[in-house]
Amino acid sequence: MGAAIGSGTASWLEDQFGWLSTLASWSLPAVAATVFWLLASRRSQYEGRSSVQVTARSAPFWRIGRCWSLLLFFGIGTGAFMLAMAWISPFYIGLGLPKGTAGLLLSVLTIVEALTALWLSLVIGRFPDRRGLLAISLLLVAASYVMLIVAPLQAPYIAVSLLGVGIGLLFPLSIIVAMDHLKDPTLAGNFTAFVQGGGFIIASLVPLTAGSLRDAFNDLSYIWLLMTIASLGMLVLAIRFSPASYQRFQQDLAEIQVGEPKPA
């Protein structure tokens, strides 16, 4: 919701105060959030406590192929999100839409994404096998990027709404699927950190790639096409994330850990 408000009001704030003051104004909510966080965490029941076990610290995730496939899956999925956040508005401004309208399109995308993620949190328990939802999310992302290539101005709100639904499913599902692989909460947390840490590095390169292609060709259609291909390619990974494969992953991890020397 905060991202939706920011993108929707950025153009108006710029007209009133200029870009520097507009950017600086968003430090105020950050300061307020810091104060609320300090107050809320002051009496945390978990302060100073840790359930980290030796096995959790030494889990060799990098030695298992599934870990890298999940890292790549999260990275590309998050890249689709970062790409939309960074380039949807400049793309539509380049097509001649007013800045306010371009910001509104980004707000619509963000709101739809947030509502979709909230809906997912309510129904995710009905889908122990996540592959169906993953396939739907990837197809929606691919379809929305195709719309941005072939008919960006014919139905822009439909295009960004489809993208919002796709990302709203894909982004949380890519985290959930990683956590599904482990039952131990500490191991699951460390594994998620491994997947997200590498995944965000990959995702950070997507907006940069988009900007480089735009500089070279004066057109963002190439990055939309690349993301379409990547989304469809991710279907190959998604169909492998079956509940049965979680058990095999846990067995592989346990075998590797048993073979490692115990720390002193």
Secondary structure, 3 states (H helix, E strand, C coil): CHHHHHHHHHHHHHHHHCHHHHHHHCHHHHHHHHHHHHHHCCCCCCCCCCCCCHHHHCCCHHHCHHHHHHHHHHHHHHHHHHHHHHHHHHHHHHCCCCHHHHHHHHHHHHHHHHHHHHHHHHHHHHCCCCHHHHHHHHHHHHHHHHHHHHCCCCCHHHHHHHHHHHHHHHHHHHHHHHHHCCCCHHHHHHHHHHHHHHHHHHHHHHHHHHHHHHHHHCCCHHHHHHHHHHHHHHHHHHCCCCHHHHHHHHHHHHHHHHHCCCCC
